[in-house]
Amino acid sequence: MTDAKQQQPIPGLDMLIKVATVESDPTGLDTFARYRWQAKQVVRQWLTCLREQDQPLFLACEHVEDLTLVYADKVRFIQLKTRDKGSWSVAAMNDRGLDALARSYVAARKQRMHELCTFELWFEGATAGKADTEDFVQDP
């Protein structure tokens, strides 16, 4: 007699295995300890695992992106950017984050899973009060 639980697949395991095959830049592992805000965002997202619906099944830190949320049918790659002083202008947002997301997109596409993914850019700190920055934040 076999245990029925042993025969049940783990939800989202296939998606996690796909994410594990995406090439990842290891430099984030070296610097992660310096980023308290990023760690807070990871914990915040981990807490969403407690919801009953649309919760991530797995979270991965510093694999492909700063934070990767793996669901049964999708993946969210999140680039987290902190700023110690000053504010975020539209130029700084694009310069500091979009290149990383583009690399993540290319890596996910190599594994033929890019259509299952979203690529998000999160910022800590204030944004510049200029019209072009406000417009970009409202509709990137």
N, C-alpha and C positions, 0 to 999 in steps of 0.2 A: 504494500500500500504506500503510495507516495503522498507527500504533503502538497496540497493544492497551492499553497503559498509559494512553494519552490518553483512551480511551473508558471507562475504569473511573471511576465516581464516587468522590469522596473520602468515605470513611466518616465519618458524622457531620456533613457539611457542611450538610445541610438543617437539622439541629438548631442548629448554630451561627448560621445565618442567622435562624432563629426567635428565638434569644436576642438577636441584634443588634437586632431590632425592638422588644424590650421597653423601655419608657421607663425611663430611669435618672437618678438624682439625681447631678449632677457634683461635688458638694462633697467627696466622698471622694478625688477625684484631688488636691485641694489639700492634704489632710491626710495622705495615704498615707506620705509620707516620714518622718513622725514615729513610725510604728508598726513597730518592728523585729520584734516578736512576730508580727504579721500577715504580714510578709514571710517569716518562717521557716515559717509554716503554708502559705504559697503554694508555697515550695520543697518542703516535705514532700509536698504533694499532687502537685506536678509530677513528683516522683520516682516516684509511682505509675504514671505513664504508661509506665514501663519494664516493668511487669508484662505478662505475656502475656494475662491474662484480666481482664475487668471494669475496664479502665483508662480514665480520661477521655481523650478525643481532643483536647480544647482546654481551656485554662484562661483565664479572663478576670478581671482584677483591677479592682475599682471599677466594674464594670458591673452594675447592678441591686443587687448585694450586694458585700461586701468581696471575696468570692471566689466565682466561678461555675465549676463543673465541668460541661463539656458532654460527654455520651456520645452514642453513636449513637441511643439510644432513651430517654434521660432527661436531666434537668438537676438538679444540686444547687446551690442557692443557700445560701451560708454567710455568716452574720453573725458577725464576729469581734470580741470585746470584750476589752479589756485593762484592768487595774486596777493602778495604781502602788502603792497602799497599802490596807490593810484587806482585808476578805474580802467575798465575794459572798453576800448574803442572797437569799432567794427574791424579796423585793420589788425589790431592785436588779436581779436578773436579768430580771424581767418588765418593769421600767421601762425598762431600757437596751437591750433587744434585741427584744422581741416586737413593738413598734410598727414597727420597720424590716422585720421579716419579714412583717408584715401588709401593709405597702405593697408589698413585693415580690410577695406573693401576688396582690394586686389588679392589679398591672402585668402579671403573667404571665397572669392570667385574661382581661384585656383582649385579649391575643393568642391566647386560647383554647388555651393550652399548660399551664395550671396542673395538669392531671391527670398530666402527664409529669414533674412537678417535686417535689423535696423541699425543705423550708425548714429549715435547721439553725442553731442558735445555739451558738457555741463561746466558752468563757471562759478567759482566762489568770488564774492566781492561785488562791488558796485559797477554799474555800467556808466560810461560817459554820457553826459546829458545832451550830447549833440543829436540833431535830427536823424542823421544817417545811421547812427548806432541804435537809436530808439526804433527806427524803421526796421533795421536788420533783426533786432530782438523780437519784434512783433511778427515778422514774416521773413525768415531767413531764406 
